[in-house]
Amino acid sequence: MKTFFTFIIFIYVLAPHLIADARTANIKFGIDASHAPPLLYQFEDPNFSLATGGLVYEITVTIAEALNQSYSVSALPEARMIRDLKQGHIDLVCYISPEWNRDSKDDFLWSDPLYTYVNVLVGKKEIPFKSFNQLSNISIGTVENYYYHEVEDKFKSKVLQRDDSSSIIGGLKKLLDNRLEYVVMTEIEYNLYKMTYPQLQKSSFTVDKTDVLCSLSKNSSLSLKNLNKTIAQLKNKKEFKKIYTRYSNSKTMPRPIAYGMNDSNSPPFLQIDNNTETPIIQGGIFFDLGLEIGRKLKRPIHFMLSPRKRLDSGLAEGDIELVCYNTEAWAGSYAKDYNWSVPIFEQTNLVVGLKTNMKNVSLNSLKDLKGKTLGTNLGFVYPALTPYFKDGTIKREDALSGMDNIEKLHSGRVQYIVLNNLEYNFYRKQYTDLKEAPFVIDPIDVKCASSKKSDLKISDINAAVKELKKSGRLQKVFLN
């Protein structure tokens, strides 16, 4: 089972027609990045961790949204998470126990329990032990720095030997390679790995049980009373039980959605570090929109960067299941192979130049661009400009991104470029010498496109889009 990347919310330019978000306070949640699927789905990268789904993630977001405040979520190495919680850099962690962090438990405020975390013993053959008390003289695969409070006495007395790995997956690999006879994992993790490795067997008894709580920083503006009130309301509605039940059953366990993004886009659509062998996604509208849709669909997101043309073919063939920045006009002949959502927002294109070059220029329509070379994006369709490109009235010069076109503009290689309204609003704050022509072209409704070969229902996607608009979360994707 692949794991995917951890999550940080980035906020960008607000589309003018969107309503401003009334919530102002920002609550910062932390998640322990050592969790493995199905507890947490993350990007697997040594330099960047970003949560995209899983049980811990869903519980965290459920609490965050119920608090009715603006929030962000960061997945962090455990030591840094505890340090940041102590120092108030994050407000709370909502999948934790004082039994797991005994040295730090007095440094935090602890909420009422969310639910009980249950560990079982797992091996490659039927477990010969009938009760916890029978366990002796064996090594058990464990996660380093985790405290198994019901087993600790047996570890201390050497009745049992713990064999640490950095994650559950590390211990599972040792088990499968016959380097260990047994590992400890949650029932939920067992149900996931059992689907891939049917030879796995679990004990009929629990090895360790712990109440899962939230730990609240003493420096947070959020009160423990308000947090506990929110938790009580969610428990009364059985929200935690619903999440746990979905992840406990192999038939209902959420499967990651293969979510496609165009790799040629620059900020604000994608923030990418290209200084690595594999480009690292660091945020952006595409990214944030995918996470928001995934939250509403209650499915983890597996982000897939792809060139524009390959994005279309991948979506048609079912290798990519969902793209939430698309329109029928852009998809062309592929449009018939997709299911289309309700509009997410309206986007327009702008002709942009430098203020110094536009002072004494009469530029009131596309006809005034006759004989000019226009900087455009490779593979992009510009319906209003297509007739001019075809008859040669305006020459098209492609670049890989809006940022590349801005560089061309500043170097004098082109006099004008095309940026959409989101790009322009983003870049004009950095490049104050940019100026748009006094007209817009190609107003178009941006939508989600789902593959007809996917099990995703367009009715569910439509409901997710509508709920995002209503809740105010969609607005935050476009804010800066």
N, C-alpha and C positions, 0 to 999 in steps of 0.2 A: 504493500500500500504506500503510495507516495504521500509525502507531506508537502505542504505548500507554505506560503510566506506570512509573516505577522503584520499587525495592522496599526497604522498611525493615520489620523485624519488630517488632511491638508485642506485649507479653506481658500477659495478663489473668488474671482470677480462675480458679482451678482448680476445676472441678466436683468435688464431694466424692468421687464414686465413682472418679475417675481416679487412676491410680498416679503418684506423684511421679517426676520425671525425675532420674536419678542423676548426669547429667553437670552439672558446675558451672561449669567455666571457659568463658569466652565469647571466641571468636575473631572479630574484626571484619574482614570482607572489604570491599574497595573495588572498584568497577567504574567505568571511564571512561564517563561519561554521553554522550559524543559519539558512541559507537557507534550505528549504525543497524541496523534489521532486515536480515537475520535474525540478526546478531550479538547484538543486544540489542533487546528490545521494552520500550517505556516509555510512561508517560503523557506527553502533549505539553502541558506547562504551564510557563510561565516561572518560577514560584515554587516548584515542587515536582517532584521527579523520583523515580520509583519503578520499579524493574525488575520485569518480570512474566514474562520468558522470553527465549529466544534462546540461541545457541551459547555466548557468553561467560558468560552466566548459568548455563547447565547445567554447563559446565566448573567454574565457581566452586563451585557447590553440590555437585558430585560430589566435589571435593577436600575441601570442608567436612565432608560427611557421613563421608568415609573417615577423617578425623582423629578421629572419634568424640568430638567435644566440642561443647558448645553454641556456636552461631554466629549471626551476623547479617550481612546484606549491604546495603551502601549504594551507590547510583550517584551519583557526584559529578562536577562539572566537573574536567577533567584537572588544572588548576593546584592546585585545592584537594585533589584526591586525592593528588598528589605531596607537598604540604605536610603533609597529615595523616599520610601514611606516614612522613615524616621525623620528625615530632613524636611518633609512636606513638599517635595518636588512632585509627588503623586498623592492623591487624597485617600484612595482606598484600594484594597485588593479583595475580591469577593469569591475566592476559591482558596481558602487557607484555614489553618487551625492553629491554636496556641500549642497543640501537641506536636505539630510539625516544626514549630519555630520557638522552642522552649527558651532559648537564650534571649530572645527579643520580645517575648510575649508581654512583658510589663511596659514596653515602649509604645504600645498601641492601645486603642480603644477597640473592644471586641463586640460585634453585633450578636443578636440572637441567632441560633442555628438556622441554616437554610434547609439542609437535609443531611442524611447520614451517608458517608463515603464508606464503601465496603470493598475490602481486598480479599482475593481468593488465591489459593495455591494452584499453579498451572504447570503441567508437565506434558511430555509427548506420549505418555501412556496412562492408563487408568491409575489414579492416585490411590496407593495402598492404605493410606491413613484414613481412619473414620472420624477422627476428631482432632481438634487443635492440640490437645494434651498429648497426643501420640507423637507429635513432631519432635525428633531428636536425631542427632548425629548426621545431619545433612547440611549441604550448602544451599542457600537460597539466593537467587538473583534479586537484587534490590537496586533502588535508585540512590545515588550518592547524595548525601546531605539530607535525605528524608528520614524522619523519625517515625518508626512503626511502634507506637507506644504499647500496644498489646503484645508485641513480640520482643520488646527491648530487654526484658529480664532474661529471656533465653539466649539472646545475642551476648549479653554481658557475662553470663555463666558458661558460655561456649557450648551450650547444648545444641545451639544452631549457629552456623557460620553465615555471615552475610557476604555476598559477592557483589560489590557495587559496579554499576555502569552509569554513564551520564544521563541515560533515559531508559524508558521501558523498552524501546526498540533495541537498544544495546544489549539488554538482558535477554530479550527474545532471540536475538541472533546467536548468543552463546548457547541458549537452549537448543535451537535448531541445529547448531554445529556440534552438539553433544559435549559442549564444554561445561554445561550445567544440567542437573536433573530437573530442577524446579526454579520457577520465578514467581514473584508476587506481583499481581496486577489487579486493577479494578475489574469488576464484572463487565463493565461496558467495554473496556479494552479487550477483554477476553472474547466477547461476542464479535468484535470487529476482526480480530486476528484469526478467529476460528473459521471465518469465511474464506480466508486465504490459505490457512494451514489446518485442514480438517482433522489432522492427527492430534491436535491439542486437546487436552482434557483438563477439567478444573475440579477442585475439591468440592465435596458436598457441604463443607463447613467454611465459615469465614475465618480468615487469618488475622484480620485487623479491621476494626470499625472506628470511624472518627466522625464527629459532627463537623460539617463544613460551615464556616462563618465568613463574615467580612471583617477585615482589620482596617480600622480608620485611623489615619494620621492625627496625632494630637494637634497638629498645626493646620488642620483642614477647617475651612469655613462651614463645612457640612456638620450638622450636629448628630450625635449618636441617636438621640431621640427621634429625629426625622428619618434617619436611616432605618431604625427598627420599626417605625410605623410603616414605612414603605415595604419592608420585608414581610411584615404581618399581613398587609393587604395582598401581596403576591401569593403568600402561602394560603390565605383564605380562598383565593381564586384557583389554587392548585397549579400555579404557573410553573414552579420548580419541578413538581411531580410530572407535569406534561412533558417538559423538556427531557427529564431523566428517562421517562417511559419511551419516548421516541428513540433515544440513543441506546436503550437497553435491549431493543428487539432488532435483530438483523434485518427483518423485513421492513422496518420503518426508519432504520438508521439513515440519516441524511447523506446523500451522495454528493460529492463536490461537482459544481457546475463548471464545465470548460468554457471560460469567458474570454472572448477575443478582443484584443486592442490593437489598433494600428500603430506599428512601431516607428513610423516616420514622423509622428507628431511631436512637437516640442511643447514646452509650457505654454499655456496653463493646462493642456490636455494630459501630458505626461511629463513627470520629472524623472529623468533617467540618468544614471551615472554610467557613461560609456567607457570609463577608464578601467574597466574590468573585462576579463575574457568573456563572461556572460553579462550582458547589460543588467543593471540592477534598477528596478522600479522604486522610486522614492516618493511617489504620490502623484497627484494630478486629478483633473476632472474625470477622465476615463476611469481611473483607479477608484476614486471615491464613489462614483456613480455605481460601479460594479459591486462595491462593498455594501452600499445602501440597498440595492436590489436584492443581493444575497441575504441580507438581514430580514427583509420583508418576506422572502420566499422560504426562510429558515433552512437555507442550504449553504454549505461552505463554497467559497469561490476559488477556482484554480485559474489564475490569470495566464493567458497565452499571448505573447507578443508576436505579431505577424505582419509582413508587408501587406499593403492594402489589397492587392489582387489575390494574394494567397488567403487573406481573411475571408474574402467572398467565396472562394472555392472550398475552403475548410468548413465554412458555415453550411454550404449547400450539401457537402458530403457527410456532415454530422460530426467531423472531428472537433469542430467548435460548435457549442450549443447555443451561445447567446452573445450578441453584440448590442450594447445599448448606446450606440452613437452611430446611427445609420438612417438612411431614407431610401425609398424606392428609386428616386432619381439617381442616387449615388451607386446603388447596387446594379442598376441596368438590367441586363438579361437574367441576372441571378435573382432578381426580386421575387419572381414567381416561386422560387424554391424556399422562401422563408415565410414565417408567420409574422405579421407586423402588429406592434402594440399601438396603443393610443399615443398621441404626441407627448413628449417629455417637456420640450421647450421650443421656441422659435429661434432660429439662427439666421443671420444675414451676413452678406459679404460686403466689404468696404474696399474702395480703391484708396491706397495710402501712399503718401509721398513725404518728403521733408519740407518743413515750413519754409526754409530758405528758397526752395525750388518752386513753391506754389504761390508765392506772394503776388506775382503779376501774371498768373496763368488763369485763363478762363476754362474751368473744368466743371461743367454742370451736367454732363451726361457721358455715356460710353462713346458717343460719336466724337467727342473731343479728344479721345485717346488715339485717333487715327494716326498711323505711322509710328506709334510708340511700341516699345517692348515692355511687356508686363510680367513681373515676377509672380509665378504661380507654384502650386505644390504638385509634385509628381503623382500622377494617378488620380488626381482630383477632378471632378466634373463641375464646370461652371456654366450652367444652362444659359444665362444671359450673355455670356461672352463667347459661347461656342460658334455662333454664326460669324463673328468678327475674326475668330481664329481660323475658321475654315476658308474664308475668302482672303485672308492675309491682311485685312485692314489693321488688325492689331497682332503683333507677334507675341507668342507665348514662350517664356523661358522658365523651365521647371527647376525647382530646388526640392530638397528633401523635407523641409519644414518651414514654418513661418519665421523662425529665428534665422535660418539660412537666407531667406529673402530679405530680412532686415539688414543683414550684413552686406548683401548685394546692393541694397539701397544706399547704404552709407559709403560703400566703395565706389559708387557712381556707375556700376555695371548696368543698373536699370534705373529709370526715373520714377516708376510707380510699381507697387506690388499689391497683391490681393491678400487681405487678412479678414478672417471673420470677426464679428463683433466681440467675441470672447477673447480672442487673441489680441485684438487692438486695445481693449480695455486693460488687459494685463501688461502689455509691453509699453504702452504710453507712459506708465508710471516710472519705468526705467529709462526710456528714451523720450525725453520731453520734446525733442525736435520733430516727432512724428505728427502728421496732420492728415485727417481723412477728407476725402472729397465730399461735397454736400449732397450726396445721394447714396442710397443703398441698393444692392442688387441681390438677386437670388434668395429672397426670404423663403425659408423652408422649415417645416416641422421635423425636428429630430426625434427618432423613435428607437425602440428596441426591436431587433430582428432575431427571431429564434429559428433554429433549424427544424425543418419538418421531420427530421430523423431523430430529434430529441424527444424525451418524454415530458419536457416542459410544456405546461399548458398556457396558451396566450391569455386566457382569462385570469390566471394567477399573476402573470406579469402585469397585466392591466391593473389589477387590484393593487399590486405593489406600487406601481407608478402613482396611482391616484392617492394612495395612503401617504406616500412620501411628500406629495404636494400639500396634502392636508396637514400633516404633522409638522411641517417646517424643516424636516431633515434635507429635503431636496434643495431648498434655498441655500443651505450651508455649503453644498458642493460648489456653488457659484460665487460665494462671498470671498472677499479679500479685504 
